[in-house]
Amino acid sequence: MDRLLRSLLSGFICRGSISFTTASGTSFSCGDGTGVPVAARFLTREAERRILANPELALGEVYMDGSFVVERGSIADLLSIVMSQPAAVPDWAKTQWWLRYLVRHLHQLNIRARARRNVAHHYDLDGRLYSLFLDADRQYSCAYFETPDATLDDAQLAKKRHLAAKLLIRRRHRILDIGCGWGGLGLYLAEMCDADVTGVTLSAEQLQVAEARAAERHLSHAARFLLQDYRDVPGTFERIISVGMFEHVGVAFYDTFFRRCAELLADDGVMLLHSIGRSEGPDATNPWIAKYIFPGGYVPALSEVLPAIERAGLLVCDIEILRLHYAETLKAWRERFMARRDEAVQLYDERFARMWEFYLAAAEMGFRKQNLMNVQIQLTKRQGVVPMTRDYVHREETRLRARERGSRPALQMAGE
């Protein structure tokens, strides 16, 4: 077992420096010796067998279970090395990758009932968990770091401002927020842009918080939140925005999503899609992420998204790629979570805390070391709806920044 483990891990890890100790006490090193060294230990033979059988699933599981521990450095340091290798998947696991890729449509078959269950799995957790690491407005998507020293709260506010600027919102515009989360963006658009916002979510926990926040800000008349699937939303809207929700749609439903958005969007309307994306080609969702974090979720390549947009009759007016913004966002979340990790253990247990630690670290390294990025796609139904140059974005941001200075202090979430 030790010889096989050493051979396979050494064949995969050719960059960086990781020392492994097996359950029997044998030690060996992998990599070219560069960078900060990391040391890890297998505590059981079962953990070793699982890594050999299905490494993409098992690494997170054995870390969660405590049968694989990092003795020098952190799990983030180890994943930084593992996810920096020339091969994204170990050679001995490529057959499993192909099988997942071939059946990915089945895993992402997000019909209404299944979509709601998938959302509840992640977003209906104890709300105090998210207060441990998110900003005060509980923005659970990529922030926009205008400067390297921006705080998480500043960067999340800048994200909302940047999105609003691209939408070119006018007073009393009807806005649909697909996947409204805890209501922070919708409340911003209602307050800063004098818009009439309808936000939809499939999370009962998010709905409850969003409605309470609207009432506390005396914005219930301008920002309404509904427990509703995007496929069932009625009406017409001058603006549509979706932030961090498209990753839950599923490849098989891209045509459905964009055609429904085209039906809901006014003829002179503007839509903005903010989503994680792959800068390379189509892929399959990591099995550990699919099982424990985002069941039914998938990060698309642009080559999978743009054809569906074209088939829906929508025009792409602008595409902006945010490269390392999500890596910095996740770093901030991970550091904040680790600073309050004991509270997560009290809310759930040690295994859950290790799961969340692994998730945040793996997600960060996916953006920092691999092919993930964030994309903002601006869409219309006809030419001439948005200006010919991007100058308007800066002008709108300047206007909104001035309004923010004169507004009330941001609402603090419970637990902050």
C-alpha positions in Angstrom: 0.0 0.0 0.0 2.8 2.5 1.0 4.7 1.8 -2.3 1.6 2.3 -4.4 0.5 5.5 -2.6 4.0 6.9 -3.0 4.2 6.0 -6.7 0.8 7.5 -7.5 1.1 10.7 -5.4 4.7 11.3 -6.7 3.5 11.0 -10.2 0.8 13.6 -9.8 2.5 16.1 -7.5 5.5 17.4 -9.4 5.4 21.1 -8.2 5.8 22.4 -4.7 6.8 20.4 -1.7 4.5 18.0 0.3 5.8 15.4 2.7 3.4 12.5 3.5 3.4 10.1 6.3 1.4 6.9 5.9 -0.6 5.1 8.5 2.2 2.6 9.0 4.7 5.4 9.7 6.5 5.5 6.3 7.4 9.0 5.1 8.0 10.3 1.5 8.1 13.7 -0.2 6.5 14.8 -3.5 7.2 17.8 -5.7 10.2 19.7 -6.9 11.0 21.2 -3.5 9.9 24.7 -4.4 7.7 27.0 -2.2 6.7 26.6 1.4 6.8 23.0 2.5 3.7 21.2 3.7 3.4 18.0 5.7 0.4 15.7 6.0 -0.4 12.4 7.6 -2.8 9.5 6.9 -4.1 8.2 10.2 -5.8 5.1 8.8 -5.3 2.5 6.0 -8.9 3.2 5.1 -8.1 6.8 4.3 -5.3 5.7 2.0 -7.5 3.3 0.2 -10.2 5.9 -0.3 -7.6 8.4 -1.8 -6.4 5.7 -4.2 -9.9 4.7 -5.2 -11.5 8.2 -5.7 -9.1 11.1 -4.9 -11.3 14.0 -6.0 -14.1 12.8 -3.6 -12.0 11.2 -0.9 -9.5 14.1 -0.1 -12.3 16.2 1.3 -14.0 13.3 3.1 -10.9 12.0 4.9 -10.1 15.6 5.9 -13.6 16.0 7.3 -13.4 12.7 9.1 -10.1 13.6 10.7 -8.3 10.5 9.2 -6.1 12.8 7.1 -4.4 15.7 8.9 -2.1 18.6 7.9 0.8 18.7 10.3 2.7 21.5 8.8 0.9 24.4 7.1 -2.9 24.3 6.6 -5.4 22.6 4.4 -5.3 25.8 2.3 -1.6 25.5 1.9 -1.9 21.8 0.8 -4.7 22.5 -1.6 -2.7 25.4 -3.1 0.0 22.9 -4.1 -2.4 20.1 -5.1 -4.4 22.5 -7.4 -1.2 24.0 -8.9 -0.2 20.8 -10.7 0.0 20.6 -14.5 -2.7 17.9 -14.5 -6.1 19.0 -13.0 -7.0 15.3 -12.3 -4.6 12.5 -11.3 -4.0 10.0 -14.1 -5.6 7.2 -12.2 -8.8 9.2 -11.7 -9.4 10.3 -15.3 -11.8 7.5 -16.0 -14.0 8.6 -13.1 -13.9 12.2 -14.5 -15.1 11.0 -17.9 -17.9 9.0 -16.3 -19.0 12.1 -14.3 -18.8 14.2 -17.4 -20.9 11.8 -19.4 -23.7 11.8 -16.8 -23.5 15.4 -15.7 -26.8 16.3 -17.2 -28.5 13.8 -14.9 -26.7 15.2 -11.8 -27.9 18.7 -12.9 -31.5 17.8 -13.7 -32.8 20.7 -11.6 -36.5 20.4 -12.0 -38.5 22.6 -9.6 -38.7 20.3 -6.7 -35.1 19.2 -7.0 -33.9 22.7 -7.4 -35.6 23.7 -4.1 -34.1 20.8 -2.3 -30.6 21.6 -3.6 -31.0 25.2 -2.5 -32.2 24.2 1.0 -29.2 21.9 1.4 -26.8 24.9 1.4 -28.8 28.1 2.0 -31.2 27.0 4.7 -28.4 26.3 7.2 -28.3 28.1 10.5 -28.1 31.8 9.6 -25.6 32.4 12.3 -23.1 30.3 10.3 -23.0 32.9 7.5 -22.6 35.7 10.0 -19.3 34.2 11.0 -17.6 35.1 7.7 -19.7 37.2 5.4 -19.8 41.0 5.3 -22.4 43.0 7.3 -24.8 42.9 4.3 -24.3 39.2 3.9 -23.3 39.2 0.2 -22.5 35.6 -0.7 -20.9 36.2 -4.1 -17.8 37.6 -5.6 -16.8 41.1 -4.3 -15.3 43.8 -6.4 -11.9 45.0 -5.1 -11.4 48.5 -6.5 -8.1 48.7 -4.6 -5.8 46.0 -3.2 -6.4 47.2 0.4 -10.2 47.4 0.2 -12.0 45.7 3.1 -14.5 42.9 2.4 -17.4 45.3 3.3 -16.0 48.0 0.9 -15.5 45.5 -1.9 -19.0 44.1 -1.5 -20.5 47.6 -1.6 -18.4 48.3 -4.7 -19.8 45.1 -6.3 -23.4 46.3 -5.8 -22.5 49.7 -7.1 -20.8 48.3 -10.2 -23.7 46.1 -11.0 -26.2 48.9 -10.5 -24.1 51.1 -12.8 -24.2 48.6 -15.6 -28.0 48.3 -15.4 -28.6 52.0 -16.0 -31.5 52.1 -13.6 -34.0 54.9 -13.7 -36.5 55.9 -11.1 -39.4 53.4 -10.7 -37.8 50.9 -13.0 -39.2 47.4 -12.3 -36.3 45.1 -11.5 -36.3 41.4 -11.1 -33.5 39.9 -8.9 -33.3 36.2 -9.7 -31.7 34.5 -6.7 -31.9 37.5 -4.4 -30.1 35.9 -1.4 -30.7 37.7 1.9 -31.9 40.8 0.0 -28.9 43.0 0.2 -28.6 43.8 -3.5 -32.4 44.3 -3.9 -32.5 46.7 -1.0 -29.5 48.6 -2.4 -31.3 49.0 -5.8 -34.5 50.1 -4.1 -32.8 52.6 -1.9 -30.0 54.0 -4.0 -31.7 53.8 -7.4 -35.4 54.4 -6.4 -36.3 51.2 -8.2 -39.2 48.8 -7.7 -37.6 45.5 -6.9 -38.9 42.0 -6.9 -36.5 39.4 -5.6 -37.0 35.7 -5.9 -35.3 32.9 -4.0 -35.9 29.2 -3.3 -34.5 29.5 0.3 -37.0 29.9 3.1 -34.3 31.1 5.4 -33.2 33.8 2.9 -36.7 34.9 2.3 -37.4 35.4 6.0 -34.3 37.5 6.5 -34.8 39.6 3.3 -38.4 40.4 4.2 -37.4 41.4 7.8 -34.6 43.6 6.4 -37.0 45.4 4.0 -39.4 46.1 6.8 -36.6 47.4 9.1 -35.4 49.7 6.4 -39.0 50.8 5.6 -38.5 49.6 2.1 -41.2 46.9 1.9 -43.2 49.0 -0.6 -40.2 49.1 -3.0 -38.5 45.7 -2.4 -40.6 42.6 -2.3 -39.2 39.1 -1.9 -40.9 35.9 -3.0 -40.3 32.2 -2.5 -40.5 31.4 -6.2 -38.8 29.6 -9.0 -37.5 31.8 -11.9 -39.6 29.7 -14.3 -42.8 30.8 -12.6 -42.2 34.6 -12.3 -45.0 36.6 -14.1 -44.8 40.1 -15.5 -42.4 42.3 -17.4 -39.4 44.1 -16.0 -37.2 46.9 -17.3 -34.2 45.4 -15.7 -33.2 41.8 -14.7 -30.3 40.9 -12.6 -29.0 37.6 -11.4 -26.0 37.3 -9.1 -24.5 33.9 -8.0 -27.6 32.0 -9.0 -26.8 30.8 -12.5 -24.4 28.2 -11.1 -27.5 26.3 -9.8 -29.4 26.3 -13.1 -27.8 23.2 -14.7 -26.6 22.7 -18.2 -29.8 21.1 -19.4 -31.8 24.3 -18.4 -29.7 27.0 -19.9 -32.1 27.4 -22.8 -35.0 27.5 -20.4 -33.3 30.1 -18.2 -32.5 32.6 -21.0 -35.7 32.2 -22.9 -37.6 32.9 -19.7 -35.5 35.9 -19.1 -36.2 37.1 -22.7 -39.9 36.8 -22.0 -39.7 38.7 -18.8 -37.5 41.5 -20.1 -39.0 44.6 -21.6 -38.2 45.4 -25.2 -35.9 48.3 -24.1 -34.7 46.4 -21.0 -31.3 45.5 -19.8 -30.2 42.2 -18.1 -27.0 41.6 -16.2 -25.8 38.1 -15.4 -23.1 37.7 -12.7 -21.8 34.1 -12.5 -18.8 32.0 -11.8 -17.4 30.7 -15.1 -14.6 28.5 -16.5 -12.0 30.2 -18.7 -11.4 26.8 -20.4 -13.9 24.3 -21.8 -16.8 22.4 -20.3 -16.1 20.2 -17.3 -17.8 18.2 -14.6 -18.5 19.4 -11.0 -16.0 18.2 -8.4 -17.7 15.2 -6.7 -17.0 16.4 -3.2 -18.5 19.8 -3.9 -21.5 18.2 -5.5 -22.1 15.8 -2.6 -21.5 18.1 0.4 -21.8 21.8 -0.7 -23.7 22.5 -3.9 -25.8 19.5 -5.1 -27.0 20.0 -8.6 -24.5 22.9 -9.1 -22.2 23.5 -12.0 -19.8 26.2 -13.1 -20.2 26.7 -16.9 -17.8 27.6 -19.6 -18.6 30.6 -21.8 -18.9 28.2 -24.7 -21.9 26.6 -23.0 -23.6 29.9 -22.0 -23.3 32.1 -25.1 -25.1 29.7 -27.5 -28.0 29.5 -25.2 -28.1 33.3 -25.0 -28.1 33.5 -28.8 -30.9 30.9 -29.1 -33.0 33.0 -26.7 -32.8 36.0 -29.0 -30.8 38.1 -26.6 -27.9 40.4 -27.6 -24.6 40.4 -25.7 -23.6 44.0 -25.1 -20.7 43.6 -22.8 -18.7 40.9 -21.0 -16.4 41.7 -18.1 -14.1 39.0 -16.6 -13.3 39.4 -12.9 -10.2 37.2 -12.6 -8.9 37.2 -9.0 -11.6 39.1 -7.3 -13.3 35.9 -6.1 -10.0 34.5 -4.9 -9.6 37.6 -2.7 -13.2 37.3 -1.6 -12.8 33.7 -0.6 -9.6 34.4 1.2 -11.4 37.0 3.3 -14.2 34.6 4.0 -11.8 31.8 4.9 -9.8 34.0 7.3 -12.9 35.3 9.0 -14.3 31.8 9.3 -11.1 30.5 10.8 -11.0 33.4 13.3 -14.5 32.3 14.6 -14.2 28.6 13.8 -15.0 27.6 17.4 -18.4 29.1 17.0 -19.1 27.0 13.9 -18.2 23.9 16.0 -20.7 25.0 18.6 -23.4 25.5 15.9 -22.8 22.1 14.3 -19.8 20.0 15.2 -16.1 19.5 14.4 -16.7 17.5 11.3 -18.9 20.3 9.9 -16.3 22.9 10.7 -13.6 20.9 8.8 -16.0 20.5 5.9 -16.5 24.3 5.7 -12.8 24.9 6.1 -12.1 22.6 3.2 -14.8 24.1 1.1 -13.6 27.7 1.5 -9.9 26.7 0.9 -10.7 24.6 -2.2 -12.9 27.3 -3.7 -10.3 30.0 -3.2 -7.6 27.8 -4.8 -9.9 27.0 -7.7 -9.8 30.7 -8.6 -6.3 31.4 -7.6 -4.6 28.4 -9.1 -6.9 26.9 -11.7 -9.3 28.0 -14.5 -12.2 29.6 -12.6 -13.2 33.3 -12.9 -16.3 35.5 -12.6 -18.1 36.9 -15.5 -20.6 39.7 -15.9 -22.6 39.5 -19.1 -24.8 42.5 -20.1 -27.8 41.6 -22.3 -30.5 43.4 -24.2 -33.2 42.5 -26.7 -32.2 45.0 -29.4 -29.4 47.4 -30.4 -29.1 50.9 -29.0 -30.3 50.3 -25.5 -27.0 50.9 -23.7 -24.4 53.5 -24.6 -21.7 52.8 -27.2 -18.8 53.1 -24.8 -18.2 52.1 -21.2 -17.9 55.7 -19.9 -21.4 55.5 -18.4 -20.3 52.9 -15.9 -17.8 55.3 -14.2 -20.4 58.1 -14.3 -23.1 56.0 -12.7 -20.7 54.7 -10.0 -19.8 58.2 -9.1 -23.4 59.2 -8.8 -24.2 56.2 -6.7 -21.2 56.7 -4.5 -22.4 60.2 -3.7 -25.9 58.9 -2.8 -24.3 56.3 -0.5 -22.5 59.0 1.5 -25.8 60.6 2.2 -27.7 57.5 3.1 -28.3 55.8 6.4 -25.7 53.4 7.9 -25.9 49.9 6.4 -28.1 47.5 8.3 -26.2 45.2 10.4 -27.1 41.5 10.2 -28.0 39.5 13.3 -24.9 38.1 14.8 -22.5 40.9 13.6 
